[in-house]
Amino acid sequence: MTLVIAHRGASHAARENTIEAFELARALGADGVELDVRVSADGGLAVHHDAHLADGRAIGDLRFDELPPHVPSLGDALAACAGMVVNIELKNDPREASFRPPAELAARLGATLAPLVAPAAASLLISSFHRPTVDALAEATPGRRSALLVERGLLDAAFLASLADAGHVALNAGDVLVDAVLVDAVHVAGLELYVWTVDSPVRIAELGGWGVDGVISNRPDVARAALAGLGS
């Protein structure tokens, strides 16, 4: 079955990465949501995509209580998404103010997620473009589901095997990288494949036909309808 994951919530119809967007995603039939997490100056886990707010202030330079009300904490976001799959993308770019050493960030996230009961924990997938960050997470919390985000590069058998060997369970690949050959290779490596960001119903149906594990879309209602014809 191909899951429908709402990109930053139902971001076509609501403000992205907000409680409203996550609740709307549920109402529109999404199986889960993808959201972005950055670290504030005082160590808070803020749900926000860009490194800076609209007024130019960097999230990494601000205390969590200085952030605008529409920016939820990870804890509040997870509460809004209870019962859904949640793909947490850790924004941890060494060039940005919110960067934290991978081991430190893994420990901080692990402490936030530790109180979750088993079913809720199993519905989480932690991802990042920064390979050392997801590797540190897998090392610090064995059994935690983690994935590498990629938008370019050689995704050959050796690379895919290295992800599985490091304890990751999935590859989150940009749509332009994905064809039927890659889908098969990822599954042969024992990994799941989630594809971002896809809004075209024709393309969503094609990906579903190839058996991808999830499509990440700004329009979860469109994705749900496109997959319905496949029995997905």
Helices and strands as residue ranges (DSSP letters): E 3-7, H 19-27, E 32-39, E 45-47, G 59-61, G 64-66, H 74-80, E 85-90, H 102-113, H 118-122, E 124-128, H 131-140, E 146-150, H 157-165, E 170-174, G 175-177, H 180-188, E 192-196, H 201-210, E 214-217, H 220-228
